[in-house]
Amino acid sequence: MGIIKFTANHEDLSTDKGYQFKFFCDKCGNGYMTRFQTSMTGMAGSLLRAAGDLFGGIFNQAGNSAYEIQRAVGGKAHDDAFIAAVEECKQHFKQCTRCGHWVCPEVCFNHKAGLCEDCAPDLEQERATAQAQAAKEQIFEKARQTDYVSNIDMKGQVSAVCSSCGANATGSKFCPECGKPMVVKTSCPGCGVAIEGKPKFCPDCGARLPGWQ
């Protein structure tokens, strides 16, 4: 019964040449692949069939017979290989005594509790995850509370800052703090391109600009 539980999550890669299996963690899906186990009867059948293709006659009959033998004993041979693969991979998994799942001990097993992390989550990891999530939510909330557009004129004019002293000189030809001449820039309401001066129409898209309605 224990083997059945352990092998519930696996993939059979066996062919007529031999047997190989993958076993996966029931929680994260990571796992291990067993070493390839050669099927002696399968290899013998392949050699005889190859000889039959070359020489025909008795070799061809022997090849077919070997193939039938392989098919006849394949069930038990496969089962034996499967059991050996289970024993090989079993050491790489831990079984949770609460839910019965087999999980990888490196990632999904809580060694302090003796249970898988689905049944007994690591509290330090959960706290770190909760803190990170809370910090993320606080950053979004802080961003929503911050005003990023109060300096934007919705008619198309963006607040101007003096390049000499940094003072706000929106709507001024000269800086009210240092007297330096200002270059007035607006943005086109149609295409958003920055425009210097006070033209009537946008040179990029031809839209009528604010102030000339």
Rosetta constraint file for C-alpha pairs under 8 A:
AtomPair CA 1 CA 5 HARMONIC 6.45 0.50
AtomPair CA 2 CA 6 HARMONIC 6.22 0.50
AtomPair CA 3 CA 7 HARMONIC 5.98 0.50
AtomPair CA 3 CA 86 HARMONIC 7.25 0.50
AtomPair CA 4 CA 8 HARMONIC 6.08 0.50
AtomPair CA 5 CA 100 HARMONIC 7.33 0.50
AtomPair CA 5 CA 101 HARMONIC 7.39 0.50
AtomPair CA 5 CA 102 HARMONIC 7.79 0.50
AtomPair CA 6 CA 86 HARMONIC 7.81 0.50
AtomPair CA 6 CA 90 HARMONIC 7.67 0.50
AtomPair CA 6 CA 101 HARMONIC 7.61 0.50
AtomPair CA 6 CA 102 HARMONIC 6.10 0.50
AtomPair CA 7 CA 23 HARMONIC 7.05 0.50
AtomPair CA 7 CA 86 HARMONIC 7.25 0.50
AtomPair CA 9 CA 23 HARMONIC 6.25 0.50
AtomPair CA 9 CA 24 HARMONIC 5.69 0.50
AtomPair CA 9 CA 25 HARMONIC 7.39 0.50
AtomPair CA 9 CA 26 HARMONIC 6.66 0.50
AtomPair CA 10 CA 21 HARMONIC 7.05 0.50
AtomPair CA 10 CA 22 HARMONIC 5.45 0.50
AtomPair CA 10 CA 23 HARMONIC 4.39 0.50
AtomPair CA 10 CA 24 HARMONIC 5.85 0.50
AtomPair CA 11 CA 21 HARMONIC 5.73 0.50
AtomPair CA 11 CA 22 HARMONIC 5.01 0.50
AtomPair CA 11 CA 23 HARMONIC 6.55 0.50
AtomPair CA 12 CA 20 HARMONIC 6.53 0.50
AtomPair CA 12 CA 21 HARMONIC 4.77 0.50
AtomPair CA 12 CA 22 HARMONIC 6.58 0.50
AtomPair CA 13 CA 19 HARMONIC 6.75 0.50
AtomPair CA 13 CA 20 HARMONIC 5.15 0.50
AtomPair CA 13 CA 21 HARMONIC 5.36 0.50
AtomPair CA 13 CA 22 HARMONIC 7.43 0.50
AtomPair CA 14 CA 18 HARMONIC 5.84 0.50
AtomPair CA 14 CA 19 HARMONIC 4.13 0.50
AtomPair CA 14 CA 20 HARMONIC 5.08 0.50
AtomPair CA 14 CA 21 HARMONIC 6.98 0.50
AtomPair CA 15 CA 19 HARMONIC 6.30 0.50
AtomPair CA 16 CA 39 HARMONIC 7.05 0.50
AtomPair CA 16 CA 42 HARMONIC 5.32 0.50
AtomPair CA 16 CA 43 HARMONIC 7.80 0.50
AtomPair CA 17 CA 38 HARMONIC 6.09 0.50
AtomPair CA 17 CA 39 HARMONIC 5.43 0.50
AtomPair CA 17 CA 40 HARMONIC 7.82 0.50
AtomPair CA 17 CA 42 HARMONIC 5.19 0.50
AtomPair CA 17 CA 43 HARMONIC 5.75 0.50
AtomPair CA 18 CA 36 HARMONIC 6.73 0.50
AtomPair CA 18 CA 37 HARMONIC 5.32 0.50
AtomPair CA 18 CA 38 HARMONIC 4.15 0.50
AtomPair CA 18 CA 39 HARMONIC 4.30 0.50
AtomPair CA 18 CA 40 HARMONIC 7.89 0.50
AtomPair CA 18 CA 42 HARMONIC 7.15 0.50
AtomPair CA 19 CA 36 HARMONIC 5.77 0.50
AtomPair CA 19 CA 37 HARMONIC 4.99 0.50
AtomPair CA 19 CA 38 HARMONIC 6.43 0.50
AtomPair CA 19 CA 39 HARMONIC 7.07 0.50
AtomPair CA 19 CA 78 HARMONIC 6.97 0.50
AtomPair CA 19 CA 81 HARMONIC 6.45 0.50
AtomPair CA 19 CA 82 HARMONIC 7.81 0.50
AtomPair CA 20 CA 33 HARMONIC 7.31 0.50
AtomPair CA 20 CA 34 HARMONIC 5.82 0.50
AtomPair CA 20 CA 35 HARMONIC 6.36 0.50
AtomPair CA 20 CA 36 HARMONIC 4.96 0.50
AtomPair CA 20 CA 37 HARMONIC 6.42 0.50
AtomPair CA 20 CA 85 HARMONIC 7.60 0.50
AtomPair CA 21 CA 33 HARMONIC 5.73 0.50
AtomPair CA 21 CA 34 HARMONIC 5.55 0.50
AtomPair CA 21 CA 82 HARMONIC 7.65 0.50
AtomPair CA 21 CA 85 HARMONIC 6.91 0.50
AtomPair CA 22 CA 31 HARMONIC 7.05 0.50
AtomPair CA 22 CA 32 HARMONIC 5.68 0.50
AtomPair CA 22 CA 33 HARMONIC 4.25 0.50
AtomPair CA 22 CA 34 HARMONIC 6.35 0.50
AtomPair CA 23 CA 31 HARMONIC 5.43 0.50
AtomPair CA 23 CA 32 HARMONIC 5.49 0.50
AtomPair CA 23 CA 33 HARMONIC 6.40 0.50
AtomPair CA 23 CA 89 HARMONIC 7.33 0.50
AtomPair CA 24 CA 29 HARMONIC 5.20 0.50
AtomPair CA 24 CA 30 HARMONIC 5.42 0.50
AtomPair CA 24 CA 31 HARMONIC 4.14 0.50
AtomPair CA 24 CA 32 HARMONIC 6.67 0.50
AtomPair CA 24 CA 103 HARMONIC 7.97 0.50
AtomPair CA 25 CA 29 HARMONIC 4.73 0.50
AtomPair CA 25 CA 30 HARMONIC 5.39 0.50
AtomPair CA 25 CA 31 HARMONIC 5.60 0.50
AtomPair CA 25 CA 93 HARMONIC 7.43 0.50
AtomPair CA 25 CA 102 HARMONIC 6.13 0.50
AtomPair CA 25 CA 103 HARMONIC 4.53 0.50
AtomPair CA 25 CA 104 HARMONIC 5.59 0.50
AtomPair CA 26 CA 101 HARMONIC 6.04 0.50
AtomPair CA 26 CA 102 HARMONIC 5.77 0.50
AtomPair CA 26 CA 103 HARMONIC 5.49 0.50
AtomPair CA 27 CA 103 HARMONIC 6.11 0.50
AtomPair CA 27 CA 108 HARMONIC 6.70 0.50
AtomPair CA 27 CA 118 HARMONIC 7.75 0.50
AtomPair CA 28 CA 103 HARMONIC 7.84 0.50
AtomPair CA 28 CA 108 HARMONIC 7.14 0.50
AtomPair CA 30 CA 104 HARMONIC 7.55 0.50
AtomPair CA 31 CA 104 HARMONIC 7.40 0.50
AtomPair CA 32 CA 89 HARMONIC 6.95 0.50
AtomPair CA 32 CA 92 HARMONIC 7.95 0.50
AtomPair CA 33 CA 89 HARMONIC 7.91 0.50
AtomPair CA 34 CA 85 HARMONIC 5.97 0.50
AtomPair CA 34 CA 88 HARMONIC 6.98 0.50
AtomPair CA 34 CA 89 HARMONIC 6.84 0.50
AtomPair CA 35 CA 85 HARMONIC 7.89 0.50
AtomPair CA 37 CA 81 HARMONIC 7.10 0.50
AtomPair CA 38 CA 43 HARMONIC 7.78 0.50
AtomPair CA 39 CA 43 HARMONIC 6.20 0.50
AtomPair CA 39 CA 77 HARMONIC 8.00 0.50
AtomPair CA 40 CA 44 HARMONIC 6.12 0.50
AtomPair CA 41 CA 45 HARMONIC 6.04 0.50
AtomPair CA 41 CA 66 HARMONIC 7.04 0.50
AtomPair CA 41 CA 67 HARMONIC 7.90 0.50
AtomPair CA 41 CA 69 HARMONIC 7.48 0.50
AtomPair CA 41 CA 70 HARMONIC 5.55 0.50
AtomPair CA 42 CA 46 HARMONIC 6.23 0.50
AtomPair CA 42 CA 66 HARMONIC 7.85 0.50
AtomPair CA 42 CA 67 HARMONIC 7.06 0.50
AtomPair CA 42 CA 70 HARMONIC 5.83 0.50
AtomPair CA 43 CA 47 HARMONIC 6.26 0.50
AtomPair CA 44 CA 48 HARMONIC 6.20 0.50
AtomPair CA 44 CA 66 HARMONIC 6.97 0.50
AtomPair CA 45 CA 49 HARMONIC 6.01 0.50
AtomPair CA 45 CA 63 HARMONIC 5.37 0.50
AtomPair CA 45 CA 64 HARMONIC 7.35 0.50
AtomPair CA 45 CA 65 HARMONIC 7.92 0.50
AtomPair CA 45 CA 66 HARMONIC 4.75 0.50
AtomPair CA 45 CA 67 HARMONIC 5.14 0.50
AtomPair CA 45 CA 70 HARMONIC 7.38 0.50
AtomPair CA 46 CA 50 HARMONIC 6.08 0.50
AtomPair CA 46 CA 63 HARMONIC 7.16 0.50
AtomPair CA 46 CA 67 HARMONIC 7.78 0.50
AtomPair CA 47 CA 51 HARMONIC 6.21 0.50
AtomPair CA 47 CA 63 HARMONIC 7.46 0.50
AtomPair CA 48 CA 52 HARMONIC 6.03 0.50
AtomPair CA 48 CA 59 HARMONIC 6.12 0.50
AtomPair CA 48 CA 60 HARMONIC 6.87 0.50
AtomPair CA 48 CA 62 HARMONIC 6.31 0.50
AtomPair CA 48 CA 63 HARMONIC 4.21 0.50
AtomPair CA 48 CA 64 HARMONIC 7.88 0.50
AtomPair CA 48 CA 66 HARMONIC 7.50 0.50
AtomPair CA 49 CA 53 HARMONIC 6.22 0.50
AtomPair CA 49 CA 59 HARMONIC 7.23 0.50
AtomPair CA 49 CA 60 HARMONIC 5.94 0.50
AtomPair CA 49 CA 62 HARMONIC 7.64 0.50
AtomPair CA 49 CA 63 HARMONIC 4.30 0.50
AtomPair CA 49 CA 64 HARMONIC 6.71 0.50
AtomPair CA 50 CA 54 HARMONIC 6.51 0.50
AtomPair CA 50 CA 63 HARMONIC 7.81 0.50
AtomPair CA 51 CA 55 HARMONIC 5.91 0.50
AtomPair CA 51 CA 56 HARMONIC 7.21 0.50
AtomPair CA 51 CA 59 HARMONIC 5.89 0.50
AtomPair CA 51 CA 60 HARMONIC 6.89 0.50
AtomPair CA 51 CA 63 HARMONIC 7.76 0.50
AtomPair CA 52 CA 56 HARMONIC 4.33 0.50
AtomPair CA 52 CA 57 HARMONIC 6.87 0.50
AtomPair CA 52 CA 58 HARMONIC 7.48 0.50
AtomPair CA 52 CA 59 HARMONIC 4.52 0.50
AtomPair CA 52 CA 60 HARMONIC 3.62 0.50
AtomPair CA 52 CA 61 HARMONIC 7.35 0.50
AtomPair CA 52 CA 62 HARMONIC 7.85 0.50
AtomPair CA 52 CA 63 HARMONIC 6.48 0.50
AtomPair CA 53 CA 60 HARMONIC 6.73 0.50
AtomPair CA 55 CA 59 HARMONIC 6.75 0.50
AtomPair CA 55 CA 60 HARMONIC 7.56 0.50
AtomPair CA 56 CA 60 HARMONIC 4.94 0.50
AtomPair CA 56 CA 61 HARMONIC 7.95 0.50
AtomPair CA 57 CA 61 HARMONIC 6.54 0.50
AtomPair CA 58 CA 62 HARMONIC 6.07 0.50
AtomPair CA 59 CA 63 HARMONIC 6.06 0.50
AtomPair CA 60 CA 64 HARMONIC 6.29 0.50
AtomPair CA 61 CA 65 HARMONIC 6.17 0.50
AtomPair CA 62 CA 66 HARMONIC 6.06 0.50
AtomPair CA 63 CA 67 HARMONIC 6.20 0.50
AtomPair CA 64 CA 68 HARMONIC 6.29 0.50
AtomPair CA 65 CA 69 HARMONIC 6.20 0.50
AtomPair CA 66 CA 70 HARMONIC 6.13 0.50
AtomPair CA 67 CA 71 HARMONIC 6.25 0.50
AtomPair CA 68 CA 72 HARMONIC 6.14 0.50
AtomPair CA 69 CA 73 HARMONIC 6.21 0.50
AtomPair CA 70 CA 74 HARMONIC 5.45 0.50
AtomPair CA 71 CA 75 HARMONIC 7.63 0.50
AtomPair CA 73 CA 77 HARMONIC 6.13 0.50
AtomPair CA 74 CA 78 HARMONIC 5.67 0.50
AtomPair CA 75 CA 79 HARMONIC 6.20 0.50
AtomPair CA 76 CA 80 HARMONIC 6.13 0.50
AtomPair CA 77 CA 81 HARMONIC 6.19 0.50
AtomPair CA 78 CA 82 HARMONIC 6.03 0.50
AtomPair CA 79 CA 83 HARMONIC 6.23 0.50
AtomPair CA 80 CA 84 HARMONIC 6.27 0.50
AtomPair CA 81 CA 85 HARMONIC 6.11 0.50
AtomPair CA 82 CA 86 HARMONIC 6.23 0.50
AtomPair CA 83 CA 87 HARMONIC 6.38 0.50
AtomPair CA 84 CA 88 HARMONIC 6.18 0.50
AtomPair CA 85 CA 89 HARMONIC 6.21 0.50
AtomPair CA 86 CA 90 HARMONIC 5.65 0.50
AtomPair CA 87 CA 91 HARMONIC 7.36 0.50
AtomPair CA 89 CA 93 HARMONIC 7.38 0.50
AtomPair CA 92 CA 104 HARMONIC 6.59 0.50
AtomPair CA 92 CA 105 HARMONIC 7.35 0.50
AtomPair CA 93 CA 102 HARMONIC 5.88 0.50
AtomPair CA 93 CA 103 HARMONIC 5.34 0.50
AtomPair CA 93 CA 104 HARMONIC 4.80 0.50
AtomPair CA 93 CA 105 HARMONIC 6.01 0.50
AtomPair CA 94 CA 102 HARMONIC 5.39 0.50
AtomPair CA 94 CA 103 HARMONIC 5.37 0.50
AtomPair CA 94 CA 104 HARMONIC 6.20 0.50
AtomPair CA 94 CA 105 HARMONIC 5.86 0.50
AtomPair CA 94 CA 109 HARMONIC 7.14 0.50
AtomPair CA 95 CA 100 HARMONIC 5.87 0.50
AtomPair CA 95 CA 101 HARMONIC 5.54 0.50
AtomPair CA 95 CA 102 HARMONIC 4.30 0.50
AtomPair CA 95 CA 103 HARMONIC 6.33 0.50
AtomPair CA 95 CA 115 HARMONIC 7.79 0.50
AtomPair CA 95 CA 116 HARMONIC 7.65 0.50
AtomPair CA 96 CA 100 HARMONIC 4.94 0.50
AtomPair CA 96 CA 101 HARMONIC 5.46 0.50
AtomPair CA 96 CA 102 HARMONIC 6.40 0.50
AtomPair CA 96 CA 103 HARMONIC 7.60 0.50
AtomPair CA 96 CA 114 HARMONIC 7.21 0.50
AtomPair CA 96 CA 115 HARMONIC 4.84 0.50
AtomPair CA 96 CA 116 HARMONIC 5.33 0.50
AtomPair CA 97 CA 101 HARMONIC 8.00 0.50
AtomPair CA 97 CA 114 HARMONIC 7.86 0.50
AtomPair CA 97 CA 115 HARMONIC 6.48 0.50
AtomPair CA 98 CA 115 HARMONIC 6.84 0.50
AtomPair CA 98 CA 119 HARMONIC 7.20 0.50
AtomPair CA 99 CA 119 HARMONIC 7.41 0.50
AtomPair CA 101 CA 116 HARMONIC 7.72 0.50
AtomPair CA 103 CA 108 HARMONIC 5.90 0.50
AtomPair CA 103 CA 109 HARMONIC 6.48 0.50
AtomPair CA 103 CA 116 HARMONIC 6.85 0.50
AtomPair CA 104 CA 108 HARMONIC 5.57 0.50
AtomPair CA 104 CA 109 HARMONIC 6.50 0.50
AtomPair CA 105 CA 109 HARMONIC 4.81 0.50
AtomPair CA 105 CA 110 HARMONIC 7.81 0.50
AtomPair CA 105 CA 111 HARMONIC 7.87 0.50
AtomPair CA 108 CA 116 HARMONIC 5.92 0.50
AtomPair CA 108 CA 117 HARMONIC 5.46 0.50
AtomPair CA 108 CA 118 HARMONIC 7.94 0.50
AtomPair CA 109 CA 114 HARMONIC 7.41 0.50
AtomPair CA 109 CA 115 HARMONIC 6.14 0.50
AtomPair CA 109 CA 116 HARMONIC 4.30 0.50
AtomPair CA 109 CA 117 HARMONIC 5.38 0.50
AtomPair CA 110 CA 114 HARMONIC 5.81 0.50
AtomPair CA 110 CA 115 HARMONIC 5.51 0.50
AtomPair CA 110 CA 116 HARMONIC 5.54 0.50
AtomPair CA 110 CA 117 HARMONIC 5.53 0.50
AtomPair CA 110 CA 120 HARMONIC 6.62 0.50
AtomPair CA 110 CA 121 HARMONIC 6.96 0.50
AtomPair CA 110 CA 122 HARMONIC 6.37 0.50
AtomPair CA 111 CA 115 HARMONIC 6.89 0.50
AtomPair CA 113 CA 120 HARMONIC 6.66 0.50
AtomPair CA 115 CA 119 HARMONIC 6.27 0.50
AtomPair CA 115 CA 120 HARMONIC 5.91 0.50
AtomPair CA 116 CA 120 HARMONIC 6.07 0.50
AtomPair CA 116 CA 121 HARMONIC 7.54 0.50
AtomPair CA 117 CA 121 HARMONIC 4.27 0.50
AtomPair CA 117 CA 122 HARMONIC 6.52 0.50
AtomPair CA 121 CA 125 HARMONIC 7.85 0.50
AtomPair CA 121 CA 126 HARMONIC 7.06 0.50
AtomPair CA 122 CA 126 HARMONIC 6.19 0.50
AtomPair CA 123 CA 127 HARMONIC 5.99 0.50
AtomPair CA 124 CA 128 HARMONIC 6.17 0.50
AtomPair CA 125 CA 129 HARMONIC 6.07 0.50
AtomPair CA 126 CA 130 HARMONIC 6.04 0.50
AtomPair CA 127 CA 131 HARMONIC 6.04 0.50
AtomPair CA 128 CA 132 HARMONIC 6.14 0.50
AtomPair CA 129 CA 133 HARMONIC 6.14 0.50
AtomPair CA 130 CA 134 HARMONIC 6.03 0.50
AtomPair CA 131 CA 135 HARMONIC 6.05 0.50
AtomPair CA 132 CA 136 HARMONIC 6.15 0.50
AtomPair CA 133 CA 137 HARMONIC 6.25 0.50
AtomPair CA 134 CA 138 HARMONIC 6.12 0.50
AtomPair CA 135 CA 139 HARMONIC 6.15 0.50
AtomPair CA 136 CA 140 HARMONIC 6.42 0.50
AtomPair CA 137 CA 141 HARMONIC 6.18 0.50
AtomPair CA 138 CA 142 HARMONIC 5.95 0.50
AtomPair CA 139 CA 143 HARMONIC 6.09 0.50
AtomPair CA 140 CA 144 HARMONIC 6.19 0.50
AtomPair CA 141 CA 145 HARMONIC 6.31 0.50
AtomPair CA 142 CA 146 HARMONIC 6.33 0.50
AtomPair CA 151 CA 158 HARMONIC 6.81 0.50
AtomPair CA 151 CA 159 HARMONIC 5.69 0.50
AtomPair CA 152 CA 156 HARMONIC 7.84 0.50
AtomPair CA 152 CA 157 HARMONIC 6.80 0.50
AtomPair CA 152 CA 158 HARMONIC 4.98 0.50
AtomPair CA 152 CA 159 HARMONIC 6.20 0.50
AtomPair CA 153 CA 157 HARMONIC 4.88 0.50
AtomPair CA 153 CA 158 HARMONIC 5.48 0.50
AtomPair CA 153 CA 159 HARMONIC 7.16 0.50
AtomPair CA 155 CA 189 HARMONIC 7.51 0.50
AtomPair CA 155 CA 210 HARMONIC 6.10 0.50
AtomPair CA 156 CA 186 HARMONIC 5.90 0.50
AtomPair CA 156 CA 187 HARMONIC 5.25 0.50
AtomPair CA 156 CA 188 HARMONIC 6.26 0.50
AtomPair CA 156 CA 189 HARMONIC 5.83 0.50
AtomPair CA 156 CA 209 HARMONIC 7.86 0.50
AtomPair CA 156 CA 210 HARMONIC 6.37 0.50
AtomPair CA 157 CA 185 HARMONIC 7.10 0.50
AtomPair CA 157 CA 186 HARMONIC 4.62 0.50
AtomPair CA 157 CA 187 HARMONIC 6.20 0.50
AtomPair CA 158 CA 170 HARMONIC 7.61 0.50
AtomPair CA 158 CA 185 HARMONIC 7.11 0.50
AtomPair CA 158 CA 186 HARMONIC 6.01 0.50
AtomPair CA 158 CA 187 HARMONIC 7.19 0.50
AtomPair CA 159 CA 168 HARMONIC 7.15 0.50
AtomPair CA 159 CA 169 HARMONIC 7.32 0.50
AtomPair CA 159 CA 170 HARMONIC 4.86 0.50
AtomPair CA 159 CA 171 HARMONIC 7.81 0.50
AtomPair CA 160 CA 168 HARMONIC 6.02 0.50
AtomPair CA 160 CA 169 HARMONIC 5.35 0.50
AtomPair CA 160 CA 170 HARMONIC 4.54 0.50
AtomPair CA 160 CA 171 HARMONIC 7.48 0.50
AtomPair CA 160 CA 184 HARMONIC 7.05 0.50
AtomPair CA 160 CA 185 HARMONIC 7.42 0.50
AtomPair CA 161 CA 166 HARMONIC 5.48 0.50
AtomPair CA 161 CA 167 HARMONIC 5.60 0.50
AtomPair CA 161 CA 168 HARMONIC 4.73 0.50
AtomPair CA 161 CA 169 HARMONIC 5.61 0.50
AtomPair CA 161 CA 170 HARMONIC 7.03 0.50
AtomPair CA 162 CA 166 HARMONIC 4.70 0.50
AtomPair CA 162 CA 167 HARMONIC 5.33 0.50
AtomPair CA 162 CA 168 HARMONIC 6.44 0.50
AtomPair CA 162 CA 169 HARMONIC 6.27 0.50
AtomPair CA 162 CA 175 HARMONIC 6.26 0.50
AtomPair CA 162 CA 180 HARMONIC 7.70 0.50
AtomPair CA 162 CA 182 HARMONIC 6.72 0.50
AtomPair CA 164 CA 178 HARMONIC 7.79 0.50
AtomPair CA 164 CA 180 HARMONIC 7.30 0.50
AtomPair CA 165 CA 177 HARMONIC 7.61 0.50
AtomPair CA 165 CA 178 HARMONIC 6.90 0.50
AtomPair CA 167 CA 175 HARMONIC 7.24 0.50
AtomPair CA 167 CA 176 HARMONIC 7.81 0.50
AtomPair CA 167 CA 177 HARMONIC 6.61 0.50
AtomPair CA 168 CA 175 HARMONIC 7.80 0.50
AtomPair CA 169 CA 174 HARMONIC 7.41 0.50
AtomPair CA 169 CA 175 HARMONIC 5.45 0.50
AtomPair CA 169 CA 176 HARMONIC 6.53 0.50
AtomPair CA 169 CA 182 HARMONIC 7.67 0.50
AtomPair CA 171 CA 184 HARMONIC 7.51 0.50
AtomPair CA 172 CA 176 HARMONIC 7.63 0.50
AtomPair CA 172 CA 182 HARMONIC 6.92 0.50
AtomPair CA 172 CA 184 HARMONIC 7.96 0.50
AtomPair CA 173 CA 181 HARMONIC 5.87 0.50
AtomPair CA 173 CA 182 HARMONIC 5.15 0.50
AtomPair CA 173 CA 183 HARMONIC 7.30 0.50
AtomPair CA 173 CA 184 HARMONIC 7.38 0.50
AtomPair CA 174 CA 179 HARMONIC 5.28 0.50
AtomPair CA 174 CA 180 HARMONIC 5.38 0.50
AtomPair CA 174 CA 181 HARMONIC 4.24 0.50
AtomPair CA 174 CA 182 HARMONIC 5.14 0.50
AtomPair CA 175 CA 179 HARMONIC 4.57 0.50
AtomPair CA 175 CA 180 HARMONIC 5.23 0.50
AtomPair CA 175 CA 181 HARMONIC 6.26 0.50
AtomPair CA 175 CA 182 HARMONIC 6.36 0.50
AtomPair CA 183 CA 196 HARMONIC 6.83 0.50
AtomPair CA 183 CA 197 HARMONIC 6.97 0.50
AtomPair CA 184 CA 196 HARMONIC 5.74 0.50
AtomPair CA 184 CA 197 HARMONIC 5.49 0.50
AtomPair CA 184 CA 198 HARMONIC 7.70 0.50
AtomPair CA 185 CA 194 HARMONIC 6.45 0.50
AtomPair CA 185 CA 195 HARMONIC 5.32 0.50
AtomPair CA 185 CA 196 HARMONIC 4.43 0.50
AtomPair CA 185 CA 197 HARMONIC 6.23 0.50
AtomPair CA 186 CA 194 HARMONIC 5.69 0.50
AtomPair CA 186 CA 195 HARMONIC 5.09 0.50
AtomPair CA 186 CA 196 HARMONIC 6.42 0.50
AtomPair CA 186 CA 197 HARMONIC 7.77 0.50
AtomPair CA 187 CA 192 HARMONIC 5.26 0.50
AtomPair CA 187 CA 193 HARMONIC 5.42 0.50
AtomPair CA 187 CA 194 HARMONIC 4.44 0.50
AtomPair CA 187 CA 195 HARMONIC 5.73 0.50
AtomPair CA 188 CA 192 HARMONIC 4.57 0.50
AtomPair CA 188 CA 193 HARMONIC 5.46 0.50
AtomPair CA 188 CA 194 HARMONIC 6.60 0.50
AtomPair CA 188 CA 195 HARMONIC 7.08 0.50
AtomPair CA 188 CA 202 HARMONIC 6.32 0.50
AtomPair CA 188 CA 207 HARMONIC 7.35 0.50
AtomPair CA 188 CA 209 HARMONIC 6.37 0.50
AtomPair CA 189 CA 207 HARMONIC 7.67 0.50
AtomPair CA 189 CA 209 HARMONIC 7.20 0.50
AtomPair CA 190 CA 205 HARMONIC 7.21 0.50
AtomPair CA 190 CA 207 HARMONIC 6.00 0.50
AtomPair CA 191 CA 204 HARMONIC 7.76 0.50
AtomPair CA 191 CA 205 HARMONIC 6.68 0.50
AtomPair CA 193 CA 204 HARMONIC 7.51 0.50
AtomPair CA 195 CA 202 HARMONIC 7.56 0.50
AtomPair CA 199 CA 209 HARMONIC 7.31 0.50
AtomPair CA 200 CA 208 HARMONIC 5.95 0.50
AtomPair CA 200 CA 209 HARMONIC 5.57 0.50
AtomPair CA 200 CA 210 HARMONIC 7.99 0.50
AtomPair CA 200 CA 211 HARMONIC 7.93 0.50
AtomPair CA 200 CA 212 HARMONIC 5.86 0.50
AtomPair CA 201 CA 206 HARMONIC 5.33 0.50
AtomPair CA 201 CA 207 HARMONIC 5.43 0.50
AtomPair CA 201 CA 208 HARMONIC 4.47 0.50
AtomPair CA 201 CA 209 HARMONIC 5.33 0.50
AtomPair CA 202 CA 206 HARMONIC 4.64 0.50
AtomPair CA 202 CA 207 HARMONIC 5.24 0.50
AtomPair CA 202 CA 208 HARMONIC 6.44 0.50
AtomPair CA 202 CA 209 HARMONIC 6.42 0.50
AtomPair CA 208 CA 212 HARMONIC 6.86 0.50
AtomPair CA 208 CA 213 HARMONIC 7.07 0.50
AtomPair CA 209 CA 213 HARMONIC 7.31 0.50
